[in-house]
Amino acid sequence: MIGKKMKEIIENSEYGQSEIAGLLKISVPTLRRIYSRESVDLDILLRFCTIFELKPSYFNEALEGVEVSNYKEEKEIKEETNWKEKYFESQKEVSSLRYELKEVRARLDKITDALTEKFLGLELGKHKASSKTATLPKNEKLNLFSLNF
């Protein structure tokens, strides 16, 4: 029985039923129903074989009389099941972007501080004759986008 073989393979693997069901694009209850079946959809069987690196001939008795042309393209199935690699690659990318963002924020803070000092120096020079002075409240930075140059 094909479902029984699939169940044994899953139980002896590092994957849980929910992970396998997700990769097969079916629900966990559907996966459990497959365990008691004598046959399974070809797309599901091919995805299963790709996940566990099996040849479809492993399930020979269920494949007798089936034409190979009914299978989805193997490349397409592999792309769908390479989720782990894609996930870890995207996490590396996110970490790299977070680091770059921190660096950009630090540089922007330095530029803002320098411009704030320069702006306050110019404002002080304009108003030396009067008693008014240009100051910003403590810990407040100059908003670069509000300046008219």
Backbone as CSV, one residue per row, in Angstrom:
resi,resn,N_x,N_y,N_z,CA_x,CA_y,CA_z,C_x,C_y,C_z
1,MET,0.848,-1.167,0.000,0.000,0.000,0.000,0.904,1.244,0.000
2,ILE,0.657,2.158,-0.931,1.535,3.329,-1.105,1.479,4.264,0.104
3,GLY,0.289,4.474,0.661,0.147,5.358,1.817,0.928,4.876,3.024
4,LYS,0.939,3.583,3.218,1.669,3.002,4.344,3.170,3.228,4.184
5,LYS,3.664,3.082,2.947,5.090,3.333,2.685,5.432,4.794,2.952
6,MET,4.552,5.686,2.505,4.792,7.118,2.723,4.825,7.432,4.219
7,LYS,3.907,6.848,4.971,3.847,7.077,6.417,5.151,6.621,7.090
8,GLU,5.641,5.456,6.718,6.882,4.933,7.298,8.054,5.868,7.010
9,ILE,8.119,6.360,5.784,9.210,7.261,5.407,9.151,8.543,6.235
10,ILE,7.948,9.100,6.390,7.786,10.343,7.169,8.155,10.114,8.628
11,GLU,7.687,9.012,9.201,7.972,8.723,10.608,9.463,8.542,10.870
12,ASN,10.202,8.058,9.882,11.640,7.843,10.041,12.471,9.050,9.596
13,SER,11.809,10.154,9.294,12.527,11.344,8.815,12.645,12.378,9.926
14,GLU,13.363,13.453,9.619,13.524,14.559,10.562,12.379,15.557,10.476
15,TYR,11.462,15.364,9.525,10.360,16.293,9.293,9.108,15.867,10.039
16,GLY,8.312,16.838,10.412,7.015,16.561,11.019,5.943,16.481,9.947
17,GLN,4.774,15.998,10.335,3.674,15.870,9.379,3.257,17.220,8.806
18,SER,3.264,18.266,9.632,2.838,19.584,9.143,3.823,20.129,8.102
19,GLU,5.124,19.897,8.310,6.123,20.344,7.331,5.934,19.617,6.001
20,ILE,5.755,18.301,6.076,5.583,17.512,4.854,4.290,17.904,4.158
21,ALA,3.221,18.066,4.921,1.949,18.468,4.322,2.107,19.813,3.606
22,GLY,2.810,20.740,4.229,3.040,22.051,3.598,3.812,21.927,2.301
23,LEU,4.843,21.099,2.301,5.638,20.904,1.088,4.840,20.203,-0.005
24,LEU,3.933,19.342,0.403,3.100,18.632,-0.570,1.905,19.472,-1.014
25,LYS,1.725,20.618,-0.351,0.617,21.533,-0.630,-0.731,20.880,-0.357
26,ILE,-0.792,20.187,0.777,-2.027,19.567,1.245,-2.144,19.827,2.740
27,SER,-3.304,19.569,3.303,-3.483,19.740,4.746,-2.986,18.495,5.480
28,VAL,-2.763,18.640,6.774,-2.325,17.504,7.591,-3.398,16.401,7.589
29,PRO,-4.698,16.741,7.730,-5.713,15.674,7.658,-5.695,14.924,6.313
30,THR,-5.447,15.639,5.224,-5.355,14.979,3.921,-4.162,14.032,3.896
31,LEU,-3.041,14.474,4.464,-1.856,13.614,4.527,-2.176,12.340,5.307
32,ARG,-2.871,12.493,6.422,-3.228,11.320,7.237,-4.158,10.373,6.474
33,ARG,-5.052,10.942,5.663,-5.944,10.084,4.857,-5.156,9.321,3.794
34,ILE,-4.100,9.932,3.286,-3.266,9.269,2.267,-2.644,8.002,2.846
35,TYR,-2.340,8.009,4.147,-1.713,6.841,4.775,-2.520,5.557,4.576
36,SER,-3.819,5.692,4.463,-4.653,4.488,4.318,-5.045,4.220,2.864
37,ARG,-4.522,4.980,1.929,-4.870,4.812,0.516,-3.954,3.828,-0.190
38,GLU,-4.483,3.330,-1.270,-3.702,2.440,-2.141,-3.092,3.233,-3.297
39,SER,-3.585,4.473,-3.489,-3.058,5.308,-4.570,-2.995,6.755,-4.084
40,VAL,-2.294,7.569,-4.868,-2.136,8.982,-4.513,-1.983,9.772,-5.813
41,ASP,-2.364,11.045,-5.785,-2.206,11.889,-6.973,-0.741,11.936,-7.391
42,LEU,-0.520,11.979,-8.677,0.859,11.950,-9.176,1.683,13.157,-8.748
43,ASP,1.066,14.330,-8.735,1.810,15.519,-8.298,2.279,15.370,-6.852
44,ILE,1.417,14.843,-6.014,1.771,14.639,-4.606,2.880,13.596,-4.500
45,LEU,2.742,12.514,-5.248,3.757,11.464,-5.201,5.112,11.984,-5.681
46,LEU,5.108,12.761,-6.746,6.380,13.280,-7.266,7.004,14.274,-6.293
47,ARG,6.191,15.127,-5.688,6.730,16.047,-4.673,7.331,15.245,-3.517
48,PHE,6.602,14.231,-3.083,7.072,13.380,-1.989,8.425,12.766,-2.344
49,CYS,8.536,12.239,-3.549,9.796,11.626,-3.994,10.918,12.655,-4.037
50,THR,10.605,13.865,-4.447,11.617,14.921,-4.509,12.084,15.304,-3.112
51,ILE,11.156,15.431,-2.179,11.502,15.801,-0.801,12.448,14.772,-0.190
52,PHE,12.145,13.502,-0.397,12.922,12.436,0.235,13.971,11.823,-0.699
53,GLU,14.179,12.481,-1.834,15.188,12.051,-2.814,15.014,10.572,-3.189
54,LEU,13.771,10.229,-3.507,13.439,8.879,-3.949,13.090,8.917,-5.421
55,LYS,13.275,7.817,-6.089,12.802,7.694,-7.461,11.361,7.218,-7.395
56,PRO,10.522,7.690,-8.284,9.128,7.234,-8.274,9.011,5.708,-8.375
57,SER,10.011,5.069,-8.949,9.973,3.607,-9.071,9.987,2.915,-7.704
58,TYR,10.337,3.645,-6.645,10.271,3.102,-5.293,8.845,2.630,-4.984
59,PHE,7.888,3.296,-5.597,6.471,2.964,-5.411,5.922,2.240,-6.644
60,ASN,6.684,1.357,-7.222,6.350,0.704,-8.490,4.929,0.184,-8.594
61,GLU,4.452,-0.511,-7.598,3.133,-1.126,-7.723,2.029,-0.091,-7.917
62,ALA,2.217,1.120,-7.385,1.203,2.162,-7.554,1.344,2.889,-8.880
63,LEU,2.476,2.730,-9.546,2.738,3.475,-10.778,2.551,2.653,-12.043
64,GLU,2.205,1.420,-11.931,2.053,0.596,-13.121,0.991,1.190,-14.037
65,GLY,1.340,1.328,-15.307,0.411,1.843,-16.309,0.310,3.353,-16.378
66,VAL,1.064,4.075,-15.560,1.015,5.535,-15.568,2.086,6.060,-16.514
67,GLU,1.704,6.992,-17.373,2.672,7.575,-18.301,3.468,8.668,-17.605
68,VAL,4.749,8.697,-17.878,5.638,9.689,-17.266,5.253,11.102,-17.685
69,SER,4.649,11.281,-18.829,4.293,12.616,-19.308,3.254,13.288,-18.418
70,ASN,2.615,12.552,-17.531,1.638,13.141,-16.624,2.282,13.875,-15.454
71,TYR,3.573,13.669,-15.239,4.259,14.305,-14.119,4.494,15.780,-14.382
72,LYS,4.485,16.556,-13.309,4.910,17.947,-13.413,6.401,17.957,-13.706
73,GLU,6.881,19.040,-14.242,8.310,19.162,-14.511,9.087,19.003,-13.206
74,GLU,10.111,18.180,-13.228,10.911,17.924,-12.025,11.525,19.208,-11.484
75,LYS,11.974,20.087,-12.372,12.592,21.351,-11.956,11.580,22.184,-11.164
76,GLU,10.336,22.233,-11.627,9.299,23.005,-10.951,9.037,22.448,-9.553
77,ILE,9.000,21.135,-9.425,8.774,20.498,-8.132,9.939,20.791,-7.190
78,LYS,11.169,20.706,-7.685,12.337,20.975,-6.844,12.332,22.415,-6.352
79,GLU,11.927,23.351,-7.218,11.865,24.748,-6.811,10.855,24.935,-5.679
80,GLU,9.758,24.222,-5.742,8.741,24.336,-4.714,9.205,23.740,-3.397
81,THR,10.084,22.760,-3.434,10.487,22.069,-2.211,11.814,22.561,-1.645
82,ASN,12.445,23.522,-2.264,13.697,24.068,-1.748,13.428,25.178,-0.734
83,TRP,12.398,25.023,0.059,11.983,26.059,0.991,13.012,26.303,2.075
84,LYS,13.693,25.282,2.549,14.671,25.488,3.623,15.812,26.382,3.150
85,GLU,16.353,26.051,1.979,17.454,26.849,1.441,17.018,28.292,1.234
86,LYS,15.828,28.481,0.666,15.330,29.831,0.415,15.114,30.586,1.720
87,TYR,14.592,29.903,2.732,14.344,30.541,4.017,15.647,31.020,4.653
88,PHE,16.649,30.134,4.732,17.908,30.510,5.363,18.627,31.591,4.567
89,GLU,18.535,31.539,3.257,19.153,32.568,2.419,18.483,33.920,2.674
90,SER,17.160,33.932,2.785,16.458,35.189,3.034,16.790,35.733,4.422
91,GLN,17.000,34.855,5.407,17.363,35.316,6.745,18.739,35.967,6.752
92,LYS,19.676,35.404,5.979,21.006,36.014,5.862,20.882,37.403,5.239
93,GLU,20.045,37.503,4.221,19.848,38.773,3.529,19.235,39.809,4.474
94,VAL,18.256,39.403,5.258,17.612,40.307,6.213,18.632,40.797,7.239
95,SER,19.464,39.897,7.749,20.484,40.287,8.725,21.464,41.283,8.125
96,SER,21.859,41.029,6.904,22.787,41.930,6.223,22.160,43.308,6.032
97,LEU,20.898,43.341,5.629,20.214,44.621,5.425,20.038,45.374,6.744
98,ARG,19.767,44.655,7.825,19.642,45.302,9.141,20.963,45.946,9.547
99,TYR,22.072,45.242,9.309,23.388,45.777,9.638,23.667,47.033,8.810
100,GLU,23.374,46.967,7.524,23.586,48.134,6.650,22.731,49.312,7.109
101,LEU,21.499,49.051,7.504,20.609,50.110,7.966,21.162,50.777,9.222
102,LYS,21.711,49.993,10.143,22.328,50.560,11.342,23.477,51.484,10.971
103,GLU,24.305,51.044,10.009,25.438,51.871,9.583,24.956,53.171,8.948
104,VAL,23.934,53.088,8.111,23.399,54.281,7.443,22.819,55.232,8.486
105,ARG,22.095,54.700,9.466,21.533,55.557,10.522,22.634,56.248,11.307
106,ALA,23.708,55.533,11.610,24.828,56.123,12.356,25.467,57.248,11.539
107,ARG,25.666,57.008,10.236,26.247,58.060,9.393,25.319,59.258,9.284
108,LEU,24.014,59.000,9.158,23.037,60.088,9.068,23.020,60.897,10.365
109,ASP,23.142,60.231,11.508,23.202,60.939,12.783,24.420,61.856,12.846
110,LYS,25.578,61.388,12.376,26.790,62.211,12.364,26.614,63.430,11.473
111,ILE,26.026,63.207,10.289,25.797,64.322,9.354,24.823,65.319,9.972
112,THR,23.761,64.818,10.584,22.776,65.698,11.214,23.408,66.506,12.335
113,ASP,24.243,65.852,13.152,24.924,66.564,14.230,25.819,67.676,13.679
114,ALA,26.576,67.361,12.630,27.475,68.356,12.035,26.691,69.531,11.450
115,LEU,25.613,69.219,10.744,24.805,70.293,10.159,24.109,71.123,11.233
116,THR,23.679,70.477,12.297,23.042,71.197,13.402,24.023,72.189,14.008
117,GLU,25.242,71.733,14.262,26.265,72.632,14.815,26.541,73.790,13.865
118,LYS,26.664,73.481,12.577,26.954,74.529,11.592,25.794,75.524,11.509
119,PHE,24.559,75.005,11.484,23.380,75.855,11.395,23.283,76.756,12.623
120,LEU,23.508,76.165,13.795,23.439,76.980,15.013,24.531,78.033,15.011
121,GLY,25.694,77.707,14.498,26.776,78.687,14.410,26.400,79.834,13.493
122,LEU,25.770,79.534,12.353,25.329,80.580,11.426,24.247,81.441,12.059
123,GLU,23.304,80.817,12.724,22.220,81.560,13.362,22.766,82.464,14.463
124,LEU,23.746,81.980,15.211,24.334,82.794,16.267,25.036,84.002,15.660
125,GLY,25.714,83.801,14.531,26.406,84.898,13.863,25.442,85.953,13.366
126,LYS,24.284,85.561,12.873,23.277,86.505,12.377,22.697,87.356,13.503
127,HIS,22.595,86.764,14.666,21.885,87.425,15.753,22.814,87.936,16.853
128,LYS,24.099,88.085,16.581,25.032,88.540,17.615,24.679,89.931,18.115
129,ALA,24.227,90.743,17.200,23.909,92.112,17.584,22.713,92.156,18.529
130,SER,21.787,91.220,18.358,20.612,91.218,19.239,20.852,90.254,20.400
131,SER,19.935,90.242,21.310,20.092,89.372,22.474,19.560,87.965,22.203
132,LYS,18.919,87.770,21.042,18.357,86.455,20.715,19.481,85.512,20.287
133,THR,19.372,84.265,20.659,20.325,83.258,20.206,19.555,82.058,19.662
134,ALA,20.168,81.377,18.706,19.529,80.198,18.098,19.977,78.959,18.858
135,THR,19.049,78.323,19.492,19.362,77.090,20.210,18.253,76.076,19.987
136,LEU,18.617,74.843,20.183,17.640,73.756,20.115,17.514,73.178,21.509
137,PRO,16.350,72.693,21.860,16.224,72.030,23.170,17.221,70.887,23.282
138,LYS,17.607,70.602,24.497,18.601,69.551,24.754,18.136,68.228,24.143
139,ASN,19.066,67.469,23.557,18.824,66.159,22.932,17.894,66.220,21.724
140,GLU,17.688,67.407,21.154,16.853,67.505,19.961,17.748,67.835,18.779
141,LYS,17.518,67.176,17.654,18.343,67.396,16.474,17.598,68.251,15.472
142,LEU,18.367,68.862,14.629,17.826,69.687,13.566,17.162,68.801,12.530
143,ASN,15.964,69.163,12.123,15.269,68.431,11.079,15.756,68.954,9.737
144,LEU,16.571,68.139,9.050,17.204,68.577,7.802,16.179,68.902,6.725
145,PHE,15.034,68.291,6.783,14.055,68.456,5.720,13.218,69.733,5.906
146,SER,13.345,70.364,7.065,12.576,71.590,7.304,13.379,72.847,6.965
147,LEU,14.640,72.692,6.650,15.496,73.849,6.342,15.249,74.337,4.932
148,ASN,15.297,75.634,4.772,15.189,76.225,3.441,16.562,76.711,3.028
149,PHE,17.148,76.040,2.064,18.494,76.414,1.599,18.397,77.254,0.367
